[in-house]
Amino acid sequence: MAYTVIWYGRKGIIDKVTFDAEKVAKDHAMAMFQARRGDDGAVSVEVRKDNGTVVFSHAEN
């Protein structure tokens, strides 16, 4: 099953990245959040399964 990391900015989706494993996707989302926040203006990130179910989300003000 594929897991998609979706990066959101104030105006919508910034980027999507697909991973094969849920743990790898979650680890990527947390490890990259501060960098994406500073570089791209990301305000939140989600990890979704193929069927659209959100398995992880993170946001900061």
FENWORA-V916376 format. One record per backbone hydrogen bond with DSSP energy under -1.0 kcal/mol. NH is the residue of the N-H (numbers start at 1). CO is the residue of the C=O. If there is no record, write none. Layout:
# FENWORA-V916376
NH&CO ; NH&CO
This chain:
# FENWORA-V916376
3&19 ; 4&48 ; 5&17 ; 6&46 ; 7&15 ; 8&44 ; 9&12 ; 12&9 ; 14&7 ; 15&7 ; 17&5 ; 19&3 ; 25&21 ; 26&22 ; 27&23 ; 28&24 ; 29&25 ; 30&26 ; 31&27 ; 32&28 ; 36&32 ; 37&33 ; 38&34 ; 39&35 ; 40&36 ; 42&36 ; 43&8 ; 44&8 ; 45&58 ; 46&6 ; 47&56 ; 48&4 ; 49&53 ; 52&49 ; 55&47 ; 56&47 ; 58&45 ; 60&43
